[in-house]
Amino acid sequence: MSIATTHHEETKETVAKKVSDAITELSFRDIVLATVLRTSPLYVVHDEHTTAFTDGEGVYIGEKFAMKNKDYLPFVLGHEAYHMILGHPLHQAQLRDYAEKHFKRYGDTVVEIMKILTPTIYNVVADAVVNDLLKRKGFPVPKGGVDLDIPKYSPASFIEAIMKSLGVELDNKTKKEINEIVRKNNSIEATYRILKMLAKILKQNLPRIKKPHGPIGIVGGGGEGGRKGPVIPIDDVVPVGEGEKRTGNKKKTNVTGVPKKTPKEPIESGCPGSSR
């Protein structure tokens, strides 16, 4: 065995142990989140580009990302566990056809842009909900994460930056309304309301819109969101079952050894008006 291979094997074992230790640390603060992680597949992906995300069937965390953010692993893992508990990947899948069904009256251009915007907007809203729950349990939100209590990192700040990339400005009244919608509704209801608001704004600004030529990256929150963020990537909720598609043939280590299972219906369903 070469020195390089030996080093890589040691790195794999080190990351797996750090992830396992982070779950143990999390258990002292929230046994439910730790139990969800221990009873779910938790994959360390051995590459340099994977960050952290969940597809509802399991949690995926990149080897390099885990090492870089080892001090925040309990928060990162708790964050992904909450996404699973609240059924956010199931919601993400349910939103696939939302723009097509609800915005045809605004024309093809608005529909196509909203199809691109929808998963991103939902990720922002879902992260705001999850981070707020973690804050209530005493976890500080790492800088750059969506935070309802900090204007620079509020949901409206991220959504404002997304709209700016399309050449559309949001006024202060709209930004305030977005944050209030997130505070007062569960994630899926909040997303529906915000998407309707944004579709109307896009229709009103059609002549000045810069049409996107691909997925719109997260550029909000003072420029520290998304994959450039220091800890929590915003694009960390993907539709159910897409974890394997996203990681492809990359080598993975299942830290918990738990096989995949179909996620249950989200506990947020059927409770419009809930703050979660």
TAPE-V354988 format. One record per residue. N is the residue number from 0. RES is the residue in one letter. PSI is psi in whole degrees, 0 to 359 (999 if undefined). OMEGA is omega as a letter, one per 20 degrees, with the letter a starting at -180 (none if undefined). Layout:
N:RES:PSI:OMEGA
N:RES:PSI:OMEGA
//
This chain:
0:M:133:a
1:S:162:r
2:I:320:a
3:A:317:r
4:T:318:r
5:T:316:r
6:H:319:a
7:H:319:r
8:E:321:r
9:E:320:r
10:T:317:r
11:K:315:a
12:E:321:a
13:T:314:a
14:V:316:r
15:A:319:r
16:K:319:r
17:K:321:r
18:V:315:r
19:S:316:r
20:D:324:a
21:A:323:r
22:I:319:r
23:T:315:r
24:E:319:r
25:L:326:a
26:S:332:r
27:F:341:a
28:R:328:r
29:D:100:a
30:I:331:a
31:V:312:r
32:L:317:r
33:A:321:r
34:T:319:r
35:V:316:a
36:L:319:a
37:R:337:a
38:T:16:r
39:S:154:r
40:P:132:r
41:L:105:a
42:Y:129:r
43:V:120:a
44:V:124:a
45:H:75:r
46:D:179:a
47:E:353:a
48:H:335:r
49:T:135:r
50:T:252:r
51:A:137:r
52:F:169:r
53:T:147:r
54:D:16:r
55:G:335:r
56:E:340:a
57:G:176:r
58:V:139:r
59:Y:134:r
60:I:130:a
61:G:143:a
62:E:310:a
63:K:319:r
64:F:318:a
65:A:318:a
66:M:320:a
67:K:326:a
68:N:34:a
69:K:329:r
70:D:343:a
71:Y:7:a
72:L:319:r
73:P:319:r
74:F:312:a
75:V:313:a
76:L:321:r
77:G:322:r
78:H:311:a
79:E:324:r
80:A:319:r
81:Y:320:r
82:H:320:r
83:M:314:a
84:I:319:a
85:L:0:r
86:G:26:a
87:H:322:r
88:P:326:r
89:L:318:r
90:H:318:a
91:Q:320:r
92:A:322:a
93:Q:336:a
94:L:355:a
95:R:317:a
96:D:11:a
97:Y:313:a
98:A:317:a
99:E:322:a
100:K:330:a
101:H:345:a
102:F:18:a
103:K:328:a
104:R:343:r
105:Y:355:r
106:G:164:a
107:D:322:a
108:T:313:r
109:V:318:r
110:V:313:a
111:E:319:r
112:I:319:a
113:M:329:r
114:K:324:r
115:I:320:a
116:L:325:a
117:T:306:a
118:P:328:r
119:T:315:r
120:I:318:a
121:Y:320:r
122:N:318:r
123:V:312:a
124:V:314:a
125:A:322:r
126:D:323:r
127:A:317:r
128:V:310:a
129:V:314:a
130:N:326:r
131:D:320:r
132:L:318:r
133:L:323:r
134:K:320:r
135:R:336:r
136:K:8:r
137:G:6:r
138:F:122:r
139:P:138:r
140:V:123:r
141:P:147:a
142:K:132:r
143:G:346:r
144:G:156:r
145:V:128:a
146:D:115:a
147:L:339:a
148:D:355:a
149:I:110:a
150:P:319:a
151:K:333:a
152:Y:17:a
153:S:162:r
154:P:319:a
155:A:326:r
156:S:316:r
157:F:316:a
158:I:324:r
159:E:316:a
160:A:323:r
161:I:315:a
162:M:324:r
163:K:324:r
164:S:342:r
165:L:0:a
166:G:19:a
167:V:132:r
168:E:142:r
169:L:134:r
170:D:168:a
171:N:324:r
172:K:318:r
173:T:318:r
174:K:319:r
175:K:321:a
176:E:321:r
177:I:312:a
178:N:322:r
179:E:323:r
180:I:317:a
181:V:321:a
182:R:324:a
183:K:359:a
184:N:160:r
185:N:170:a
186:S:319:a
187:I:319:r
188:E:319:r
189:A:318:a
190:T:315:r
191:Y:312:a
192:R:318:a
193:I:320:r
194:L:319:r
195:K:320:r
196:M:314:a
197:L:322:r
198:A:318:r
199:K:318:r
200:I:319:r
201:L:317:r
202:K:319:a
203:Q:340:a
204:N:21:a
205:L:317:a
206:P:332:a
207:R:2:a
208:I:134:r
209:K:106:a
210:K:130:r
211:P:149:r
212:H:17:r
213:G:189:r
214:P:141:r
215:I:121:a
216:G:159:r
217:I:117:a
218:V:12:a
219:G:198:r
220:G:44:a
221:G:20:r
222:G:13:a
223:E:16:r
224:G:180:r
225:G:208:a
226:R:344:r
227:K:354:a
228:G:157:a
229:P:332:a
230:V:290:a
231:I:116:r
232:P:139:a
233:I:328:a
234:D:51:a
235:D:6:r
236:V:115:r
237:V:156:a
238:P:154:a
239:V:132:r
240:G:1:a
241:E:3:r
242:G:315:a
243:E:322:r
244:K:320:a
245:R:324:a
246:T:347:r
247:G:229:a
248:N:15:a
249:K:144:r
250:K:139:a
251:K:149:r
252:T:122:r
253:N:101:a
254:V:322:a
255:T:338:a
256:G:7:a
257:V:133:r
258:P:161:r
259:K:151:r
260:K:156:r
261:T:127:a
262:P:151:r
263:K:167:r
264:E:142:a
265:P:141:r
266:I:348:r
267:E:339:a
268:S:143:r
269:G:15:r
270:C:54:r
271:P:143:a
272:G:345:r
273:S:147:a
274:S:353:r
275:R:999:none
//
